[in-house]
């Protein structure tokens, strides 16, 4: 459906017949035989007269939109290309908008003591049913409230020996079938007066049934099939001819109609019951049948096992006989599960080789699609039939949503699931209610999708995982879960170039820039770190995972080493003196292993201070020069040195350590969940060396339960802590380079900015539990925020936020929002003024009342940079107490109206505190090999709608281009790139 803005466009109102009429105007040829082309006036007049819809002015506007090069004429090829590109863009926006938005995960009340073996929906009643190993049936309401539990009984075994292996709902006959390790299947009636009364019992099966599936014909519900998979590789089908009347025949003489009818499997195989018959095959050998399905549209049984041979088997029913024709599919390590999409005629399989494969039932040689991205075995898959998407879940508790048509990962969800040891995991998605149920042993978790609230802007086609600011090129670099890297113009938010598939099909998890900002380091879930230039040429491949697919969470690029973290307890180090070859192997970290769990993040402060944070909440301080562990930062009493070294600073810090005791931070949600105690971010606070000596905080961390902690790294103790985001299992943070602002974000897209300039500067007798001043609360995203980054551009302090909702948002620091990178209306940071706080609150109702004015950094010489404005700005600032009121200009962001603004430049500041001598290093940075045309492509520069005052901007760009050409002549032209990257867009 077209938006209100699109409905005004002529091309959105034209029908197929109207387009045919437009085409007829160009089908004629002139005397020379060339295709017809028209000028602006002729096209508007003839098109309006032929189509009979719209006005001449609208056709003139359509002509201007097609003739972007201002040649003065258009032909059918140009018009058709413009229309097709518009449709393609709309299709991409619709696909991005269809990414599921999950509500916060909710753990259901404990109803099972053993592993959950099956979950199902009861159909018309709207209730859900779950069955566990010990024989407990739990009944849940429509909104997943526990209504009641029932304990199943089996007269063949004692209650303590009861073991349920599977459960399935027979929706058309209002029954459930439950299988047991006693080689029996019981059929319970859901409509009987006695709750879950047993009607039939099929006993003496040849092998223990472990998987069940039920199907009935949609038009002829009396025809149904119960599929049974056993531990010995046998797949059996119990086919019912008159299921609505009776599943099995009752004995002719029966004194009690309420008694259980006992039927042996041998009777069914011999055809003693005319209302049903059986079919069987054993194509899986002796391997357990993990999943079995009857595909009604194909009239075939689909089953899978963990064997590499005959991993997937299709058994086709050949009417009118009861024989099965078997077709086998082979995979590398076997399968754990499968699902079928009848509309697409595709079978999706969960591979033990970390891959999700899509199979055509009629093509056995190879899969038609392979979805790569998981780093551990995939345990479950299920189609979202209406959206033509696929959900997959892996052993390391990572949920992915895939677009089947493009075979791209649209969403990755991790970190919200319970951390349990080896467990049995089930996945059940009920599409009509958009309920996703996941079981971890006896624990059941609910994820529910939210309804889309109109059209929203998207920067990427999949979740944005990381964002960086390159001050040398004045660009923003972002990565996504589809292994793409995109460069954006900071001044306008316009896409500059795009590099797809940087790590093949593996997700890019994090990025980093080197000191010169001419090399980009990207890390993928394939376990590799790649080093790129900004022409898309890959210079090095760092084998961080030692050939194994691992998930890298952070890269630290230092002067002599590159440190990589994320998947093991030890630091992975690459020494720059080994970067002489394309493939680089890791070196030995001399400090050994000191973490008890995987290292997730790290922070470095020159000259040699390194801290690392683990998934268990441990923080360890290192001497990066010697690579020795110094001490462990503890929430309780300060820990002693991990290593008795000769570091003079460490001895002084230990001697000066104050005697403080720690009082836990009050958490309104209760005690901190030990499963959520992992440290997700670590940041050193710059400019606090003096405060650190006196016992103040110089390090900040965050992680589970939404808690932020301020540490004194030298004294190894907490100075202050507070809950930044309540009821949030995990958060991320960043701090600006001057240590004034702290920005935090949670999994629901909320962003908060705090003033920490005077927070925890001195050590107290107890730990400070009071939160710093909250400056602003925004919600720039509708899904989990994955990364935060601060930057200084044009003397103004900004905040970049990346999210799983596929958007990359630019905000002033501490607020408000500027816009979404890639949005239709480009902003102009160099032109517009900052709107007042009052106007921003009116434009964005989700902004907090405490939203403060954006932070401003003075130019090196404001009078030289803006000679025509310096006096006016200074006088206005004096008269209006520092507030500069400029007429606001609104721009649409995610369906709401925001104000484009710019911070007031302080004319009384003569030095640029954020430059740190960057001007002196600019010449050395520019000497790196890059094509200066890739920074500002000609077509982009020519099409930019420059604001008033564009002469100064043009002169600045011209100086940059001439300067780059001069350097190019001195150092030589860069070599032609190899095929290590991709074509820039």
Secondary structure, 3 states (H helix, E strand, C coil): CCCHHHHCCHHHHCCHHHHHHHHHHHHCECCCCCECEECHHHHHHHHHHHHCCCCHHHHHHHHHHHCCCCCCCEEHHHHHHHHHHHHHHHHHHHHHHCCCCECCCEECCCCCCCCEEEEEECHHHCCEEEEECCCEEEEECCCCCEEEEEECCCCCCCHHHCCEEEEEEECCCCEEEEEECCCEEEEEECCCCCCCEEEEEEECCCCCEEEEEEEECCCCCCCEEEEEEECCCCEEEEEECCCCCCCCCCCCCCCCCCCCEEEEHHHHHCCCCCCEEEEEECCCCCCCEEEEEEECCCCEEEEEECCCCCCEEEEEECCCCCCEEEEEECCCCCEEEEEEECCCCEEEEEECCCCEEEEECCCCCCCCEEECCCCCCEEEEEEECCCCEEEEEECCCEEEEEECCCCEEEEEEECCCCCCCCCCEEEEEECCCCEEEEEECCEEEEEEECCCCCCCCCCCCCCEEEEEEECCCCEEEEEECCCCEEEEECCCCCEEEEECCCCCCCCEEEEEECCCCCCEEEEECCCEEEEECCCCCEEEEEECCCCCCCCCCEEEECCCEEEEECCCCCCEEEEHHHCCCCEEECECCCCCCCCCCCEEEEEEECCCEEEEEECCCCEEEEECCCCEEEEEECCCCCCCECCCCCCHHHHHHHHCCCCCECCCCCCCCCCCCHHHCCEEEEEECCCCHHHHHCCCCCEEEEEECCEEEEEECCCCEEEEEEECCCCCCECEEEECCCCCEEEEECCCCCEEEEECCCCCCCCCCECECCCCEEEEEECCCCCCEEEEEEEEECCEEEEEEEECCCCEEEEECCCCEEEECCCCCCCCCCCCCCCCHHHHHHHCCCCCCCCCCCCECCCCCHHHHCCCCHHHHHHHHHHCCCCCCCCCEEEEECCEEEEECCCCCCCCCCCCCCCCCHHHHHHHHHCCCCCHHHCCCHHHHHHCCCCCCHHHHHHHHHHHHHHHHHHHHHHCCCCCCCCCCCCCC
